[in-house]
Amino acid sequence: MKIAFTGGGTLGHIYPALAIIDYIRECDTSIDSIWIGRNNEIEKTLIENNNILFYGITCGKFRRYFSIKNIIDIFRIIIGYYQAKSILKKNRPDLIFSKGGFVSVPVVYAAHKLKIKIITHESDITLGLATKLNSRVASKILKGFALTDLEKSSSKYYYSGNPLRSDLNYFKAKDIKEIESSLQFNNLKYKDEVKTTYLNIQKNFDSNKEIILVVGGSLGALQINTLIKDNLDLLLSKYNIYHQMGEKTYQDNSKFGYICVRHIGKELGYLYKKASLVISRCGANTLNELIQFRKNILAIPLENKTSRGEQVLNAEFYKKLNLLEVYKSEMNLMDVIENMLNNDNIEKRELVFSKFILKDANEEIYNQIREYKK
């Protein structure tokens, strides 16, 4: 069986699909994968580094507002459609698996024209524009969040949950002492990534203070970065801060008690285990990871004016279940953090976590794929 994966525009569309590919490789070596994505060097390198054959196509972006670029991008989409059709004819996959993003639309519609079965997966609580378009021709629509009543009435929809990367699955099953002990004995998987981070923490952090991990996304989150900068001295009086600033917004401001990096790689699971609290954006994949790790989460969603509002909805969903706190601009950051790290509140949240069971999305999605295996 051959599967053509497609998606891109942000790494949030790519990492979950890579998690699925990793899981498939562990379960069934007879399934082969290729990737059809946009002509972008970062995405191409990431995919090829995972030993996946990559095909790049021209793509245009769908915007929810009037822009002259929408007219120009119609021609890009048409070109991308014919490029995707040619790639699909050459490779003859049995199935298309779409993770959304504007690049996926011409691929999905080319596959539909060629009568190739299509699965599309949406991580967020609501369907993105690309996934809405893809869902019209998809054989199956998988969702990371529970289905609405309307979706339940359709046999095309299925609640699968959101996949978890293999490196995160590895760390999730271990406690911090076990990880650091394995590192000392040189038998820890991903030891090269973790060792650098471990030594950096040993050198630059006060061992008597708890660690707060700040993750704003691979490209960066200006709102979160500014919030940390404005409160840094006060935060450092009580906590150590490990801060992923993102490629676009990175500034090397590291000092004792504060480590800032451009990007966190496969050491992320170690940092999740090490941190007492995580300040994060509210993309569905990140929230899924943090909840799987049972972390104290201070969520700062992108507001509706800068997105379609999916992060606000994601945060509200988990807030109602008492699995996280949502930060708002009128709040005092230190007061919120200290309240969250109060022992009584930690115990209450642990109780909630113990009753909240997430699906094993990797297995669920693999089982859905197997239904199309010839």
C-alpha positions in Angstrom: 0.0 0.0 0.0 1.2 3.5 -0.8 -0.1 6.6 1.0 0.5 10.2 -0.3 0.5 12.6 2.6 -0.2 16.3 2.0 -0.4 19.4 4.1 1.7 22.4 5.1 1.8 26.1 5.5 2.7 25.8 9.2 4.6 23.0 11.0 1.4 22.3 12.9 0.1 20.7 9.7 3.3 18.6 9.3 4.3 17.3 12.7 1.1 15.3 13.3 1.3 13.6 9.9 5.0 12.7 10.7 3.7 11.1 13.9 1.3 9.0 11.9 4.0 8.0 9.4 6.3 7.0 12.3 3.6 4.9 13.9 2.7 3.2 10.5 6.4 2.3 10.0 6.4 0.6 13.5 3.3 -1.4 12.7 3.4 -2.2 9.0 6.5 -2.1 6.8 4.5 -2.9 3.7 3.0 0.6 3.7 5.0 3.1 1.8 4.6 6.9 2.1 5.3 9.9 0.0 4.7 13.6 0.6 3.2 16.3 -1.7 3.7 19.7 -0.2 4.5 23.3 -1.1 7.8 24.4 -2.5 9.3 25.5 0.8 12.8 24.6 1.8 12.1 24.3 5.6 9.2 21.9 5.1 11.0 19.9 2.4 14.1 19.5 4.6 12.0 18.4 7.6 10.1 15.8 5.6 13.2 14.5 3.8 15.0 14.2 7.1 12.4 11.7 8.1 13.3 9.6 5.0 10.1 10.5 3.1 10.1 11.2 -0.7 9.0 14.8 -1.1 7.3 16.4 -4.1 6.9 20.2 -4.2 4.0 22.0 -6.0 3.0 25.6 -6.6 0.2 26.6 -4.3 -2.0 29.6 -3.5 -3.6 30.6 -0.3 -7.3 31.0 0.5 -8.0 34.2 2.4 -11.2 34.9 4.3 -11.0 38.6 3.3 -10.8 40.5 0.0 -7.3 40.8 -1.4 -5.9 41.1 -4.9 -3.6 38.2 -3.9 -6.7 35.9 -4.0 -7.0 36.6 -7.7 -3.3 35.9 -8.4 -3.4 32.8 -6.2 -6.2 31.3 -8.3 -3.7 30.7 -11.0 -1.2 29.2 -8.5 -3.9 26.8 -7.3 -4.6 25.7 -10.9 -1.0 25.1 -11.6 -0.7 23.2 -8.3 -3.7 21.1 -9.2 -2.1 19.9 -12.5 1.3 19.4 -10.8 -0.4 17.2 -8.1 -2.3 15.3 -10.7 0.9 14.5 -12.6 2.6 13.4 -9.4 -0.3 11.2 -8.4 -0.4 9.5 -11.8 3.3 8.8 -11.6 3.2 7.3 -8.1 -0.3 5.8 -8.1 -1.0 5.9 -4.3 -3.9 3.9 -2.9 -4.8 6.7 -0.4 -4.4 10.4 0.2 -4.0 11.6 3.8 -4.5 15.3 4.2 -3.5 17.3 7.3 -4.9 20.5 5.9 -3.3 23.8 5.0 -3.8 25.6 1.7 -1.3 23.3 -0.2 -3.5 20.3 0.4 -6.6 21.5 -1.5 -5.2 21.0 -5.1 -3.7 17.7 -4.1 -7.0 16.4 -2.7 -9.1 17.5 -5.7 -6.6 16.0 -8.1 -6.9 12.8 -6.2 -10.7 13.0 -6.3 -10.5 13.4 -10.1 -8.3 10.3 -10.3 -10.8 8.4 -8.0 -8.2 7.9 -5.2 -9.6 7.5 -1.7 -9.1 10.5 0.6 -8.8 10.8 4.4 -8.5 14.3 5.9 -7.7 15.1 9.5 -8.5 18.3 11.5 -6.6 18.9 14.7 -8.6 21.9 15.9 -12.1 22.0 17.4 -13.5 23.5 14.1 -12.6 22.7 10.5 -10.1 25.1 8.9 -11.0 26.5 5.5 -8.8 24.0 3.6 -10.3 21.1 5.5 -13.8 22.3 4.9 -13.1 22.3 1.1 -11.4 18.9 1.3 -14.2 17.4 3.3 -16.6 17.8 0.4 -14.7 15.0 -1.5 -13.1 13.1 1.3 -14.0 9.5 2.1 -13.4 10.0 5.8 -13.0 13.1 8.0 -11.1 12.5 11.2 -11.3 15.0 14.1 -9.0 15.7 17.0 -11.9 16.9 19.1 -15.2 15.1 19.9 -17.8 15.3 17.1 -20.7 17.8 17.1 -24.3 16.4 16.9 -24.4 17.3 13.3 -21.1 15.5 12.6 -22.3 12.4 14.4 -25.2 12.1 12.0 -22.7 11.6 9.1 -20.9 8.3 8.6 -17.9 10.3 7.1 -16.9 11.8 10.4 -14.9 10.0 13.0 -13.4 11.1 16.3 -9.8 9.9 16.3 -8.0 12.3 18.6 -4.8 14.1 17.7 -1.6 12.0 17.1 1.5 12.2 19.3 5.0 12.2 18.0 7.1 9.0 18.8 9.7 11.0 20.7 7.0 12.5 23.0 5.4 9.1 23.5 8.8 7.8 24.6 9.2 10.5 27.3 5.6 10.4 28.3 6.1 6.9 29.8 9.0 8.0 32.0 9.5 10.1 35.0 12.1 12.8 35.2 14.4 10.8 37.5 14.4 7.9 35.1 15.2 10.1 32.2 18.1 11.8 33.9 19.4 8.5 35.3 19.3 6.9 31.8 21.1 10.0 30.4 23.9 9.5 33.0 24.3 5.8 32.0 24.2 6.8 28.3 21.3 4.6 27.4 18.6 7.2 26.8 17.0 7.5 23.4 17.4 11.0 22.0 20.3 11.4 24.4 22.2 13.8 22.1 19.3 16.3 22.1 18.6 15.9 25.8 22.2 16.1 27.0 22.8 19.6 25.6 19.6 20.8 27.3 20.4 19.0 30.5 23.9 20.5 30.8 22.5 24.0 29.9 19.9 23.7 32.7 22.5 22.4 35.2 24.8 25.4 34.5 22.2 28.2 34.2 19.3 27.3 36.5 18.9 27.5 40.3 18.1 23.9 41.4 15.9 25.3 44.2 13.5 27.0 41.9 10.8 25.4 39.8 11.0 25.6 36.0 8.5 27.4 33.8 8.5 26.3 30.1 7.4 28.9 27.6 6.5 27.7 24.1 4.9 30.1 21.6 5.3 28.1 18.4 8.1 27.2 15.9 8.0 30.7 14.3 7.4 32.6 17.5 4.6 34.4 19.4 5.2 38.1 19.8 2.5 38.5 22.4 3.9 35.7 24.6 7.5 36.9 24.1 6.6 40.4 25.1 4.7 39.2 28.1 7.7 37.3 29.3 10.1 40.1 28.6 8.0 42.6 30.5 7.7 40.3 33.6 11.1 38.6 33.4 12.8 40.1 36.4 9.8 39.4 38.6 9.5 35.9 37.3 13.2 35.2 37.8 12.9 36.2 41.5 10.9 32.9 42.0 11.3 30.7 39.0 13.7 29.5 36.2 12.4 30.2 32.7 13.1 28.1 29.6 11.8 30.0 26.6 11.3 28.9 23.0 11.1 32.3 21.3 10.7 31.1 17.7 12.7 31.7 14.5 11.2 35.0 13.6 11.3 36.7 17.0 14.4 35.2 18.5 16.8 37.4 20.5 19.6 36.0 22.6 18.8 37.3 26.0 19.9 34.3 28.1 21.2 34.9 31.6 21.3 33.0 34.8 17.8 31.6 35.5 16.7 32.3 31.9 17.4 30.2 28.8 16.0 31.3 25.5 16.2 29.3 22.3 15.0 29.5 18.7 13.5 26.1 18.6 13.0 23.0 20.7 13.5 19.7 19.0 13.3 16.1 20.3 14.3 17.3 23.8 10.8 18.7 24.1 9.5 15.6 26.0 12.3 16.0 28.6 11.4 19.7 29.1 7.7 18.8 29.5 8.7 16.4 32.3 11.1 18.9 33.8 8.8 21.9 33.9 6.3 22.6 36.7 4.2 24.8 34.5 4.0 25.5 30.7 2.9 28.8 29.2 1.7 28.1 25.7 -0.3 29.0 22.6 -3.5 27.0 22.1 -2.9 25.1 18.9 -4.7 21.7 19.2 -1.5 19.7 18.8 0.4 21.5 21.5 -2.6 21.3 23.9 -2.9 17.6 23.2 0.8 17.1 24.0 0.6 19.0 27.3 -2.6 17.3 28.4 -1.0 13.9 27.6 1.9 14.9 29.9 -0.6 16.1 32.5 1.0 19.6 32.8 -0.1 22.7 34.5 -1.0 24.8 31.4 -1.4 28.5 31.2 -2.9 29.0 27.8 -2.6 32.2 25.8 -4.7 31.8 22.6 -4.4 33.7 19.4 -7.3 36.1 19.3 -10.0 36.1 16.7 -8.7 39.2 15.0 -5.5 37.4 14.0 -7.0 33.9 13.3 -10.3 32.2 12.6 -10.7 31.9 16.4 -9.8 28.2 16.6 -7.3 28.7 19.4 -9.9 30.5 21.6 -12.3 27.6 21.1 -9.6 25.0 21.8 -8.7 26.7 25.1 -12.4 27.2 26.1 -13.0 23.5 25.5 -10.3 22.4 27.9 -10.9 25.2 30.3 -14.5 23.9 30.8 -13.0 20.6 31.8 -10.6 22.3 34.3 -7.6 21.1 32.5 -6.0 24.5 32.0 -6.1 28.2 32.8 -6.5 30.9 30.2 -4.5 34.1 30.6 -6.1 37.4 29.7 -4.3 40.8 29.4 -6.0 42.3 32.5 -4.6 39.5 34.7 -1.4 39.7 36.9 0.9 37.1 35.5 2.7 36.3 38.7 -0.5 36.0 40.7 -1.9 33.6 38.1 1.2 31.4 38.1 1.5 31.3 41.9 -2.2 30.3 42.2 -1.7 27.5 39.6 1.3 26.2 41.5 -0.5 26.2 44.8 -0.4 22.6 46.1 -4.2 22.4 46.6 -4.8 23.5 43.0 -2.2 21.1 41.7 -4.0 18.2 43.5 -7.3 19.3 42.1 -6.0 19.3 38.6 -4.3 15.9 39.1 -7.7 14.5 40.0 -9.3 15.9 36.9 -6.4 14.5 34.8 -6.9 11.1 36.3 -10.5 11.0 35.1 -9.8 12.4 31.6 -8.9 9.7 29.1 -7.6 10.7 25.6 -7.8 8.3 22.8 -4.7 6.7 21.4 -4.9 8.7 18.3 -1.9 7.1 16.6 -3.6 3.7 16.7 -7.1 5.0 15.9 -5.8 6.8 12.8 -3.7 3.7 11.7 -6.8 1.6 12.0 -8.8 4.0 9.8 -6.0 3.9 7.2 -5.9 0.1 7.3 -9.5 0.0 6.1 -8.3 1.2 2.7 -5.5 -1.3 2.4 -6.0 -3.6 -0.5 
